[in-house]
């Protein structure tokens, strides 16, 4: 039944419809992680999302994740290393990523539970998938919560979410600084 099943008589929350029809947003964020191994970790940064799988996540401590719609690059400024992967491969392996890069495709990996509030629960269709809780506020996506494969609770809160005008494609292209060392991984073959 997928995500089209929103409840018997109620419409989907406005923020959900906005996310699916206009996936263009910008926000500061706070990401909290709570794991048995690393304890509680809090990171902050800025997020920009545009249609076509384009995303730019700049953490305040130097980590940058950027996608031009085809390739996703993670750059660690402190280590001066970069790693790239096919966005399509990552989307198949981590459907949760589609919340930001392709929200219309979520119904291929998730069923939805919605009780008429601002909260939406995404339930994985495949065994072993990750359940995700989403909340909206003021017509925009506000909070994403999930427990990752390691058992760590993750919460991403968009603290100043707003729709944006189109940004140039250069904003979503990674330019490696001089001296960057590329780390190879198994996903390079998918490129």
C-alpha positions as YAML, in Angstrom:
chain: A
units: angstrom
residues:
- id: 1
  name: UNK
  ca: [0.00, 0.00, 0.00]
- id: 2
  name: UNK
  ca: [3.01, 2.24, 0.43]
- id: 3
  name: UNK
  ca: [2.94, 5.88, 1.35]
- id: 4
  name: UNK
  ca: [-0.30, 6.60, -0.48]
- id: 5
  name: UNK
  ca: [-2.19, 5.20, 2.53]
- id: 6
  name: UNK
  ca: [-2.49, 8.23, 4.81]
- id: 7
  name: UNK
  ca: [-5.36, 7.38, 7.09]
- id: 8
  name: UNK
  ca: [-9.02, 6.90, 6.41]
- id: 9
  name: UNK
  ca: [-10.42, 10.42, 6.20]
- id: 10
  name: UNK
  ca: [-7.51, 12.73, 6.90]
- id: 11
  name: UNK
  ca: [-5.13, 14.47, 4.56]
- id: 12
  name: UNK
  ca: [-1.38, 14.13, 4.97]
- id: 13
  name: UNK
  ca: [0.37, 16.83, 7.01]
- id: 14
  name: UNK
  ca: [1.23, 19.95, 5.03]
- id: 15
  name: UNK
  ca: [4.96, 19.56, 5.71]
- id: 16
  name: UNK
  ca: [4.87, 16.02, 4.24]
- id: 17
  name: UNK
  ca: [3.19, 17.19, 1.04]
- id: 18
  name: UNK
  ca: [5.66, 20.10, 0.84]
- id: 19
  name: UNK
  ca: [8.63, 17.74, 1.23]
- id: 20
  name: UNK
  ca: [7.39, 15.40, -1.50]
- id: 21
  name: UNK
  ca: [6.31, 18.08, -3.97]
- id: 22
  name: UNK
  ca: [9.06, 20.67, -3.40]
- id: 23
  name: UNK
  ca: [12.17, 19.01, -1.96]
- id: 24
  name: UNK
  ca: [14.08, 22.28, -1.86]
- id: 25
  name: UNK
  ca: [15.07, 23.39, 1.61]
- id: 26
  name: UNK
  ca: [17.84, 24.90, 3.64]
- id: 27
  name: UNK
  ca: [18.39, 24.73, 7.38]
- id: 28
  name: UNK
  ca: [20.82, 24.74, 10.24]
- id: 29
  name: UNK
  ca: [20.72, 21.39, 12.01]
- id: 30
  name: UNK
  ca: [21.62, 19.56, 15.18]
- id: 31
  name: UNK
  ca: [22.42, 15.84, 14.91]
- id: 32
  name: UNK
  ca: [22.41, 13.84, 18.13]
- id: 33
  name: UNK
  ca: [23.74, 10.30, 18.29]
- id: 34
  name: UNK
  ca: [23.56, 8.01, 21.30]
- id: 35
  name: UNK
  ca: [25.45, 4.71, 21.06]
- id: 36
  name: UNK
  ca: [26.85, 2.15, 23.47]
- id: 37
  name: UNK
  ca: [30.29, 2.51, 21.85]
- id: 38
  name: UNK
  ca: [30.71, 6.29, 21.46]
- id: 39
  name: UNK
  ca: [28.19, 7.57, 24.00]
- id: 40
  name: UNK
  ca: [26.33, 10.78, 23.26]
- id: 41
  name: UNK
  ca: [27.66, 12.86, 20.38]
- id: 42
  name: UNK
  ca: [26.22, 16.16, 19.14]
- id: 43
  name: UNK
  ca: [27.11, 17.74, 15.80]
- id: 44
  name: UNK
  ca: [25.82, 20.89, 14.18]
- id: 45
  name: UNK
  ca: [25.92, 22.24, 10.68]
- id: 46
  name: UNK
  ca: [24.00, 23.47, 7.66]
- id: 47
  name: UNK
  ca: [21.95, 21.45, 5.18]
- id: 48
  name: UNK
  ca: [20.84, 22.38, 1.65]
- id: 49
  name: UNK
  ca: [18.61, 20.15, -0.47]
- id: 50
  name: UNK
  ca: [17.46, 20.61, -4.09]
- id: 51
  name: UNK
  ca: [15.52, 18.43, -6.55]
- id: 52
  name: UNK
  ca: [17.40, 15.82, -8.54]
- id: 53
  name: UNK
  ca: [19.28, 14.25, -5.62]
- id: 54
  name: UNK
  ca: [21.35, 17.32, -4.88]
- id: 55
  name: UNK
  ca: [22.37, 17.80, -1.27]
- id: 56
  name: UNK
  ca: [25.04, 19.66, 0.67]
- id: 57
  name: UNK
  ca: [25.62, 18.90, 4.35]
- id: 58
  name: UNK
  ca: [28.37, 21.02, 5.92]
- id: 59
  name: UNK
  ca: [29.16, 20.09, 9.52]
- id: 60
  name: UNK
  ca: [30.63, 22.86, 11.67]
- id: 61
  name: UNK
  ca: [33.62, 20.64, 12.52]
- id: 62
  name: UNK
  ca: [34.80, 20.30, 8.90]
- id: 63
  name: UNK
  ca: [33.01, 17.24, 7.51]
- id: 64
  name: UNK
  ca: [31.27, 17.88, 4.16]
- id: 65
  name: UNK
  ca: [28.81, 15.56, 2.40]
- id: 66
  name: UNK
  ca: [27.80, 16.71, -1.07]
- id: 67
  name: UNK
  ca: [25.91, 15.19, -3.99]
- id: 68
  name: UNK
  ca: [25.38, 16.50, -7.50]
- id: 69
  name: UNK
  ca: [22.58, 13.98, -8.09]
- id: 70
  name: UNK
  ca: [24.85, 11.23, -9.42]
- id: 71
  name: UNK
  ca: [27.84, 11.03, -7.08]
- id: 72
  name: UNK
  ca: [27.97, 11.56, -3.33]
- id: 73
  name: UNK
  ca: [31.28, 12.72, -1.84]
- id: 74
  name: UNK
  ca: [32.23, 12.77, 1.83]
- id: 75
  name: UNK
  ca: [35.17, 15.05, 2.61]
- id: 76
  name: UNK
  ca: [36.94, 15.18, 5.97]
- id: 77
  name: UNK
  ca: [38.85, 18.46, 6.15]
- id: 78
  name: UNK
  ca: [40.78, 17.45, 9.29]
- id: 79
  name: UNK
  ca: [42.12, 14.26, 7.66]
- id: 80
  name: UNK
  ca: [42.20, 15.84, 4.17]
- id: 81
  name: UNK
  ca: [40.54, 12.73, 2.77]
- id: 82
  name: UNK
  ca: [37.60, 12.31, 0.42]
- id: 83
  name: UNK
  ca: [35.50, 9.30, -0.48]
- id: 84
  name: UNK
  ca: [32.97, 9.05, -3.30]
- id: 85
  name: UNK
  ca: [30.16, 6.66, -4.12]
- id: 86
  name: UNK
  ca: [27.34, 6.32, -6.60]
- id: 87
  name: UNK
  ca: [24.27, 8.06, -5.17]
- id: 88
  name: UNK
  ca: [22.02, 5.43, -6.76]
- id: 89
  name: UNK
  ca: [23.93, 2.62, -5.00]
- id: 90
  name: UNK
  ca: [23.70, 4.42, -1.68]
- id: 91
  name: UNK
  ca: [19.97, 4.98, -2.12]
- id: 92
  name: UNK
  ca: [19.44, 1.24, -2.62]
- id: 93
  name: UNK
  ca: [21.57, 0.34, 0.38]
- id: 94
  name: UNK
  ca: [20.23, 3.11, 2.63]
- id: 95
  name: UNK
  ca: [16.65, 4.00, 1.64]
- id: 96
  name: UNK
  ca: [16.61, 6.42, 4.58]
- id: 97
  name: UNK
  ca: [18.78, 8.72, 2.45]
- id: 98
  name: UNK
  ca: [15.77, 9.23, 0.16]
- id: 99
  name: UNK
  ca: [14.03, 11.36, 2.79]
- id: 100
  name: UNK
  ca: [16.30, 14.17, 1.66]
- id: 101
  name: UNK
  ca: [17.45, 13.27, -1.87]
- id: 102
  name: UNK
  ca: [14.32, 11.68, -3.37]
- id: 103
  name: UNK
  ca: [11.29, 11.76, -1.03]
- id: 104
  name: UNK
  ca: [8.90, 10.64, -3.78]
- id: 105
  name: UNK
  ca: [10.66, 7.26, -3.94]
- id: 106
  name: UNK
  ca: [10.13, 6.43, -0.27]
- id: 107
  name: UNK
  ca: [7.09, 4.28, -1.00]
- id: 108
  name: UNK
  ca: [9.38, 1.75, -2.71]
- id: 109
  name: UNK
  ca: [11.07, 0.96, 0.62]
- id: 110
  name: UNK
  ca: [8.59, 2.05, 3.30]
- id: 111
  name: UNK
  ca: [4.99, 1.77, 4.40]
- id: 112
  name: UNK
  ca: [3.63, 4.72, 6.33]
- id: 113
  name: UNK
  ca: [1.76, 5.06, 9.60]
- id: 114
  name: UNK
  ca: [0.14, 8.37, 10.32]
- id: 115
  name: UNK
  ca: [-2.32, 9.09, 13.10]
- id: 116
  name: UNK
  ca: [-3.52, 12.54, 12.03]
- id: 117
  name: UNK
  ca: [-0.75, 14.43, 13.87]
- id: 118
  name: UNK
  ca: [2.41, 16.12, 12.61]
- id: 119
  name: UNK
  ca: [4.29, 12.82, 13.10]
- id: 120
  name: UNK
  ca: [4.80, 10.23, 10.33]
- id: 121
  name: UNK
  ca: [6.30, 6.79, 10.92]
- id: 122
  name: UNK
  ca: [8.04, 5.06, 8.02]
- id: 123
  name: UNK
  ca: [8.03, 1.29, 8.41]
- id: 124
  name: UNK
  ca: [10.49, -0.66, 6.22]
- id: 125
  name: UNK
  ca: [8.93, -3.06, 3.74]
- id: 126
  name: UNK
  ca: [12.02, -5.33, 3.79]
- id: 127
  name: UNK
  ca: [13.03, -7.30, 6.88]
- id: 128
  name: UNK
  ca: [16.00, -5.70, 8.62]
- id: 129
  name: UNK
  ca: [15.20, -2.23, 7.33]
- id: 130
  name: UNK
  ca: [15.38, 0.83, 9.55]
- id: 131
  name: UNK
  ca: [12.17, 2.34, 10.97]
- id: 132
  name: UNK
  ca: [12.11, 6.13, 10.79]
- id: 133
  name: UNK
  ca: [10.03, 8.68, 12.69]
- id: 134
  name: UNK
  ca: [9.53, 12.07, 11.02]
- id: 135
  name: UNK
  ca: [7.95, 15.20, 12.45]
- id: 136
  name: UNK
  ca: [7.00, 18.47, 10.88]
- id: 137
  name: UNK
  ca: [6.57, 21.98, 12.19]
- id: 138
  name: UNK
  ca: [5.35, 25.18, 10.53]
- id: 139
  name: UNK
  ca: [4.79, 23.43, 7.20]
- id: 140
  name: UNK
  ca: [8.36, 22.06, 6.96]
- id: 141
  name: UNK
  ca: [10.21, 18.88, 7.89]
- id: 142
  name: UNK
  ca: [11.52, 19.42, 11.41]
- id: 143
  name: UNK
  ca: [12.89, 16.19, 12.91]
- id: 144
  name: UNK
  ca: [14.08, 12.76, 11.71]
- id: 145
  name: UNK
  ca: [14.73, 9.99, 14.24]
- id: 146
  name: UNK
  ca: [16.02, 6.47, 13.59]
- id: 147
  name: UNK
  ca: [18.09, 3.71, 15.18]
- id: 148
  name: UNK
  ca: [20.96, 2.83, 12.85]
- id: 149
  name: UNK
  ca: [22.36, -0.63, 12.09]
- id: 150
  name: UNK
  ca: [24.80, -0.37, 15.03]
- id: 151
  name: UNK
  ca: [21.94, 0.25, 17.48]
- id: 152
  name: UNK
  ca: [22.75, 3.94, 17.91]
- id: 153
  name: UNK
  ca: [19.80, 6.30, 18.22]
- id: 154
  name: UNK
  ca: [20.10, 9.16, 15.72]
- id: 155
  name: UNK
  ca: [18.11, 12.39, 15.66]
- id: 156
  name: UNK
  ca: [18.47, 15.09, 13.03]
- id: 157
  name: UNK
  ca: [16.66, 18.31, 13.95]
- id: 158
  name: UNK
  ca: [16.32, 21.03, 11.35]
- id: 159
  name: UNK
  ca: [16.43, 24.16, 13.50]
- id: 160
  name: UNK
  ca: [15.62, 26.82, 10.89]
- id: 161
  name: UNK
  ca: [14.09, 24.98, 7.93]
- id: 162
  name: UNK
  ca: [12.85, 27.08, 5.05]
- id: 163
  name: UNK
  ca: [12.14, 26.67, 1.36]
- id: 164
  name: UNK
  ca: [14.77, 28.25, -0.84]
- id: 165
  name: UNK
  ca: [15.07, 29.68, -4.30]
- id: 166
  name: UNK
  ca: [17.08, 27.53, -6.73]
- id: 167
  name: UNK
  ca: [20.82, 27.56, -6.04]
- id: 168
  name: UNK
  ca: [23.41, 27.15, -8.77]
- id: 169
  name: UNK
  ca: [24.59, 23.63, -9.59]
- id: 170
  name: UNK
  ca: [28.12, 24.61, -8.50]
- id: 171
  name: UNK
  ca: [26.80, 24.58, -4.92]
- id: 172
  name: UNK
  ca: [26.38, 20.80, -5.24]
- id: 173
  name: UNK
  ca: [29.72, 19.97, -6.90]
- id: 174
  name: UNK
  ca: [32.76, 19.01, -4.87]
- id: 175
  name: UNK
  ca: [36.05, 20.72, -5.68]
- id: 176
  name: UNK
  ca: [38.84, 18.79, -3.95]
- id: 177
  name: UNK
  ca: [41.30, 21.09, -2.19]
- id: 178
  name: UNK
  ca: [44.96, 20.62, -3.07]
- id: 179
  name: UNK
  ca: [46.46, 17.73, -1.15]
- id: 180
  name: UNK
  ca: [43.21, 15.79, -0.80]
- id: 181
  name: UNK
  ca: [43.76, 12.03, -0.57]
- id: 182
  name: UNK
  ca: [41.00, 9.96, -2.16]
- id: 183
  name: UNK
  ca: [40.04, 6.91, -0.15]
- id: 184
  name: UNK
  ca: [38.87, 4.04, -2.36]
- id: 185
  name: UNK
  ca: [36.08, 1.72, -1.37]
- id: 186
  name: UNK
  ca: [33.92, -0.99, -2.89]
- id: 187
  name: UNK
  ca: [31.42, 1.56, -4.17]
- id: 188
  name: UNK
  ca: [33.92, 3.12, -6.57]
- id: 189
  name: UNK
  ca: [33.18, 0.30, -8.99]
- id: 190
  name: UNK
  ca: [29.55, 1.49, -9.21]
- id: 191
  name: UNK
  ca: [30.60, 4.87, -10.60]
...
